[in-house]
Amino acid sequence: MCLAEDTFGHASSSFEVKDPSGKVCIIADLTVAFSVEYKNSGQEEFVHFLLPQNASVASQSSCGKGNGSHPVLVLNFGAGHSLSLNFSESADKYQVEELVFHYNLSDATLFPNSTAGEMKTVSHKNIIQAHMGTKYRCINSKHINMKHVNVTFSNVTLEAYLTNGTLSVNSKYLVTENVLDELISPITETECAEDMISTTTTIVPTTPKHTTSQVPTTSPAPTSSPPNPEVGKYNVTGPNGTCVLAYMGLQLNITYPKKDEKMGLDLLNFIPHNTTSSGRCENTFALLNLTFEKTKIVFHFVLNASAEKFFLQGVSVGTTLPSEAKNPKFEASNNSMSELRASVGNSYKCSSEENLQVTDQALVNIFNVQIQIFKIDGDKFGPVEECQLDENNMLIPIIVGAALAEYENFGDFGFKGAPYLPIIT
C-alpha cells in the first residue's frame, strides 16, 4: 500500500468558477480523498492521496450558456490528473450529473513503478442533488465507488447556479407560525443523507452481548433501537512509545442474505474486558487490531505530515455470521475513508454516535470516542478537538431557546400575528 498524502499538503480546498464578466456561478469548498488500484510490476497495488490545496480551476470550467451547455467545475492537479463535476438542473433542483476523474499512471510520484503508464478515465452519475437557491452541505464522508477507483468527499459546502455570486446564507427574516419547524429545516441549505443518518443518537442503559434480528424484508432494520456498547480503552505501543490511544464503544452492524432468501441483521457489541488489542506503529501510519470472540476489526490511521493531521483511512472487518446466513463467513474493508481527523498532538473526541460505513452491508458504529494517533504523552490525551456532530447538538438547544424567548417577547408586546424571527444555522 502506498500513501501519498504528504505530496500534496493540506486536505481542504476552496474553488470558484466565474463567467466572462467575473461573476461567480459555482463555489466549492471540499475535501476529496482518492484510492486507486494499479499494477506495480505485475502486482496489484493501492495508492491513497488527497486532492491538493494547490489544485487549480482549469480553463475548461464554465458557467454554462442556457440550454447549450451546463456549468462544470474542472480541477487540475499533479502530473496530468483532473477531477470534473458536471452540473445540470431540473425543475427546482440542481445536481452533479456526472463526476469524471482522469488520472495519469505515468506519474511516478503517485504511481511508482506503474506498468501501465497511460491515462485512465472513470466516471459516476448523479452523486449530489440540492434544491435551487440552496447550498449543499455534507460533513460526513460520501463514498463514490468506480472501477479501480474510490473517491470520498467530506466537509463539502457547494453551490452551483449562483445568482448573486455568493453562497446562500441561513439568516433570513421569515413570517412563520411554527418557529421550531423553520429552525430545524432552514430553507437555504440542503443537508446530505449521510449527515442526517449520523445525527441519530441512541441512549439505552443496558448492554447485551450479541443480538441477531430476523427481518423478512429486503431492507432489514432493527425492531428496536440497539443498546449502546460499553466504552473500552485501547492502545498500541511501538519502539518510540504509544502511537494509538483510544477510548470508544464499538458496535458492528451487518445485514446479510439468509438461506431462505430473506434478509437478516446481526448486531454485535464489543465487550472491552473480553476484547484483545494489538497493532503496529510506523512513521506515517498506525494499525489498531481489536478481536472479540470470532470478530476482528482493524483500524488503519495515517499521518498527513505536511498538514500535521492524522485521520482514519481504512477499516477492515471479519466475522462469522449466524448459521442461518447463506454465507456465514463475512469479510469487508474500506480503504478510502477520511474520518476521526485531528491535528497531531491533539485528540479527536465525539460523544455522539458515529457510523463508519465499510460497505453497503457493514457499518462500524462508534460511541463516546476519544482518540489520538502519534505524539502521545504517556497515556494522556492531548488538547481536544470536538467533532462537528457534538458542536451541532450543542448549538440546536441554544437556537431553540433563543427563538422561544424571542417568541415570548413578541407576546409581551401584544403582537397577534406570526413573529419575524431570524433563521440561524
Salt bridges, closest charged atoms under 4 A:
GLU37 OE1 - HIS148 ND1 3.30
GLU44 OE2 - LYS39 NZ 2.63
ASP92 OD2 - HIS131 ND1 3.87
GLU98 OE1 - LYS125 NZ 3.81
ASP107 OD2 - HIS81 NE2 2.73
GLU118 OE2 - LYS120 NZ 3.20
GLU194 OE2 - LYS142 NZ 3.32
GLU261 OE1 - LYS326 NZ 3.18
ASP266 OD1 - HIS210 NE2 3.03
GLU282 OE2 - ARG280 NE 2.94
GLU293 OE2 - LYS209 NZ 2.68
GLU331 OE2 - LYS329 NZ 3.89
